[in-house]
Structure formats: structure tokens, C-alpha cells
Amino acid sequence: MVKLRARCILVGDAAVGKSALAQMFRSDGAHFQKNYTMTAGVELVVKSVNIPKSSDSVELFIIDSAGKETFMEACEKLWGQPSLLCLVFDVTSEASFRSCEHWLNRVRAHCQSLQVPGVLVGNKLDLSARREVETTVAQEWAQSQELEYHETSAKEIENCEAPFMTLAQMFYDMYQDRVQTIQSLV
């Protein structure tokens, strides 16, 4: 039985639902907080994820970062060296989707171009009547950036676990690859 720990940064514009998504994941969908205050720095959410078809797990330390530019310098200091990235946008906001490139570039610059596996999450599916970003557009962009794509609704508890399960599996797979590499050297 292996228990791994991964530092995952959660980024995206303000009000796209990053905190709601993280809290719904942590509480297994038990509680959607209707009155959020904007994150002013970072908040830490921790949850262990069991890896399917194994007795192993990955404990995700999710660093929920403020989406306001004024807080970003302080946030970056608290990111440390992230293992994983969760980039979130609001499907009803074209502007929040266009900002994803800025966020991704900022994370990559912080990580000094080291490859950080990640996911792109289109949140707020419950507001699909106001949708501005089509699934195929987001999927194509995610694929071009080597990110997995998920759509969620934190409010309706729809698919909230999927991005984090994908991230945990990615981290576990990287670990397994490194173990095999080391074993092949012996």
C-alpha cells in the first residue's frame, strides 16, 4: 500500500467557482455554500483519493488561489513547487475562458517550464442557457495544452469529483513510471 502526497494548485479568474468546486469535492457533495466570500490569498483543501484497482492512494493538497490579480504575487509564494494543476473557467463567460492562457503561462513561468500535469475545468454547467464557451472549443484548447478537460456544476454537484480523480490518477501514473525507470536501472 502506497500513500502519495501531491500539491495541486487551483487557479482561474475570480468568481468562476474554484472554491465551490474544491469544497464540493472535499465534502463529497454534502454541502454547497451559497454565500461565498472571495478568496483573498489561498485556502488549503486536503482530501485523500483512492486509486482504482490498487490499494494505493493520493492525498491531494489543493491550494485554492485567489482569482484577483492583486493577490497573485502572494499566492505564487504559497504555491511552492506544484505537482498538479487544476485550471477553472466559467462556461458562461468567454472572458474567463480566454484568461486560461494567461493563468497557464503564469503557472508555467512559476514552475520554470517544468511539465506540470493538469486539467481544464469548465464550471457552472447548471447555467447552460447562458453558455458562451462550447465544449468542443474548450476540449480542443485543453488538448493543445496537454490538459484533460472536464465540465462540472458545483452547485448541482455534477461531475465535481472527476477532475480531482483524474489529477490523482495522473500523479499516481507518474509515480509508477518513475518506479519502473528506477527498477530498470538496477
C-alpha positions as CSV (number, residue, x, y, z in Angstrom):
1,M,0.0,0.0,0.0
2,V,1.5,3.3,-1.1
3,K,0.2,6.7,0.1
4,L,1.4,9.6,-2.1
5,R,1.0,13.3,-1.5
6,A,0.6,15.8,-4.3
7,R,0.4,19.6,-4.2
8,C,-2.3,20.8,-6.6
9,I,-2.8,24.5,-7.4
10,L,-6.3,25.6,-8.3
11,V,-6.3,28.7,-10.5
12,G,-8.6,30.8,-12.7
13,D,-10.4,34.1,-12.8
14,A,-12.3,35.4,-9.8
15,A,-15.9,34.1,-9.4
16,V,-15.5,31.0,-11.7
17,G,-16.3,28.7,-8.9
18,K,-12.9,27.4,-7.8
19,S,-13.6,27.4,-4.1
20,A,-17.1,25.9,-4.6
21,L,-15.6,23.1,-6.7
22,A,-12.9,22.4,-4.1
23,Q,-15.4,22.4,-1.2
24,M,-17.9,20.2,-3.0
25,F,-15.1,17.7,-3.7
26,R,-13.8,17.8,-0.1
27,S,-17.3,17.3,1.3
28,D,-18.3,14.6,-1.2
29,G,-21.1,16.9,-2.4
30,A,-22.7,17.2,1.0
31,H,-22.6,21.0,1.2
32,F,-22.9,23.8,-1.3
33,Q,-22.2,27.1,0.3
34,K,-24.5,29.8,-1.2
35,N,-22.7,32.8,0.3
36,Y,-19.1,32.7,-0.6
37,T,-16.6,35.4,0.2
38,M,-14.0,35.9,-2.5
39,T,-10.7,34.1,-1.7
40,A,-8.1,36.7,-0.7
41,G,-4.9,34.7,-0.9
42,V,-5.0,30.9,-0.8
43,E,-7.1,28.3,1.0
44,L,-6.0,24.8,1.6
45,V,-8.3,21.8,0.9
46,V,-7.0,18.3,1.7
47,K,-8.6,15.1,0.6
48,S,-7.2,11.5,0.1
49,V,-8.2,9.8,-3.2
50,N,-8.1,6.0,-3.5
51,I,-6.6,4.8,-6.8
52,P,-8.9,2.3,-8.6
53,K,-7.6,-1.2,-9.0
54,S,-5.0,-0.8,-6.3
55,S,-4.7,-0.4,-2.5
56,D,-2.8,2.9,-3.0
57,S,-4.0,6.5,-2.5
58,V,-3.0,10.0,-3.3
59,E,-3.6,12.7,-0.8
60,L,-4.3,16.0,-2.7
61,F,-3.2,19.2,-1.1
62,I,-5.4,21.6,-3.1
63,I,-4.2,25.2,-3.0
64,D,-7.2,27.3,-3.9
65,S,-5.8,30.5,-5.2
66,A,-7.5,33.9,-5.4
67,G,-8.5,34.9,-8.9
68,K,-7.8,38.6,-8.4
69,E,-4.5,39.9,-9.9
70,T,-3.8,42.0,-6.8
71,F,-3.3,38.8,-4.8
72,M,-1.3,36.8,-7.3
73,E,2.2,37.6,-6.1
74,A,1.4,36.5,-2.6
75,C,-0.4,33.4,-4.0
76,E,2.6,32.4,-6.1
77,K,4.8,32.4,-3.0
78,L,2.5,29.9,-1.3
79,W,2.3,27.6,-4.3
80,G,5.7,26.2,-3.7
81,Q,6.5,23.6,-6.4
82,P,3.2,22.2,-7.5
83,S,2.8,18.7,-8.7
84,L,-0.6,19.2,-10.4
85,L,-2.7,22.0,-11.9
86,C,-6.5,22.5,-11.9
87,L,-7.4,25.4,-14.2
88,V,-11.0,26.5,-13.9
89,F,-13.2,28.8,-16.1
90,D,-16.9,29.6,-16.2
91,V,-18.7,28.2,-19.2
92,T,-21.0,31.3,-19.2
93,S,-18.0,33.6,-19.5
94,E,-15.9,33.8,-22.7
95,A,-13.6,36.2,-20.9
96,S,-12.8,33.7,-18.1
97,F,-12.0,31.1,-20.8
98,R,-9.7,33.5,-22.7
99,S,-7.9,34.1,-19.4
100,C,-7.0,30.5,-19.1
101,E,-4.0,31.0,-21.4
102,H,-2.7,33.8,-19.0
103,W,-3.2,31.6,-16.0
104,L,-1.4,28.6,-17.7
105,N,1.5,30.8,-18.7
106,R,1.8,32.2,-15.2
107,V,1.9,28.7,-13.7
108,R,4.4,27.5,-16.3
109,A,6.6,30.5,-15.6
110,H,6.4,29.9,-11.9
111,C,7.4,26.2,-12.4
112,Q,10.3,27.3,-14.6
113,S,8.9,25.3,-17.6
114,L,8.8,22.0,-15.7
115,Q,5.9,20.0,-17.0
116,V,3.0,20.1,-14.5
117,P,0.2,17.7,-15.5
118,G,-3.3,19.2,-15.2
119,V,-6.9,19.5,-16.1
120,L,-9.0,22.3,-17.5
121,V,-12.5,22.5,-15.9
122,G,-15.5,24.3,-17.3
123,N,-17.7,25.0,-14.3
124,K,-21.3,26.3,-13.9
125,L,-23.0,23.8,-16.2
126,D,-26.2,24.5,-14.3
127,L,-26.3,27.8,-16.2
128,S,-26.1,26.2,-19.7
129,A,-28.8,28.5,-21.1
130,R,-26.2,31.3,-20.7
131,R,-23.3,29.3,-22.1
132,E,-20.7,31.2,-24.0
133,V,-17.9,28.6,-24.3
134,E,-18.8,25.5,-26.3
135,T,-17.5,22.1,-25.1
136,T,-15.6,21.4,-28.4
137,V,-13.7,24.7,-28.2
138,A,-12.6,24.1,-24.6
139,Q,-11.7,20.5,-25.4
140,E,-9.6,21.5,-28.4
141,W,-7.7,24.2,-26.4
142,A,-7.2,21.8,-23.4
143,Q,-5.8,19.1,-25.8
144,S,-3.5,21.7,-27.4
145,Q,-2.1,22.5,-23.9
146,E,-1.9,18.8,-22.9
147,L,-4.6,19.1,-20.3
148,E,-7.5,16.8,-19.7
149,Y,-10.9,18.5,-20.0
150,H,-13.9,18.2,-17.6
151,E,-17.2,20.1,-17.2
152,T,-18.8,20.5,-13.8
153,S,-21.5,22.2,-11.8
154,A,-20.5,22.7,-8.2
155,K,-24.0,24.0,-7.5
156,E,-25.7,20.9,-8.8
157,I,-23.0,18.5,-7.6
158,E,-22.4,17.4,-11.2
159,N,-19.1,15.7,-12.0
160,C,-17.2,17.6,-9.2
161,E,-15.0,14.6,-8.3
162,A,-13.9,13.8,-11.9
163,P,-11.2,16.5,-12.3
164,F,-9.6,15.6,-9.0
165,M,-9.8,11.9,-9.6
166,T,-8.1,12.5,-13.0
167,L,-5.4,14.5,-11.2
168,A,-4.8,11.9,-8.6
169,Q,-4.6,9.2,-11.3
170,M,-2.1,11.3,-13.3
171,F,0.1,11.8,-10.2
172,Y,-0.1,8.0,-9.4
173,D,0.8,7.1,-13.0
174,M,3.8,9.5,-12.9
175,Y,4.9,7.8,-9.7
176,Q,4.6,4.3,-11.3
177,D,6.6,5.5,-14.3
178,R,9.4,6.7,-12.1
179,V,9.4,3.4,-10.1
180,Q,9.7,1.5,-13.4
181,T,12.5,3.7,-14.6
182,I,14.5,3.2,-11.4
183,Q,13.8,-0.5,-11.4
184,S,15.1,-0.7,-15.0
185,L,18.4,0.8,-13.9
186,V,19.1,-1.9,-11.3
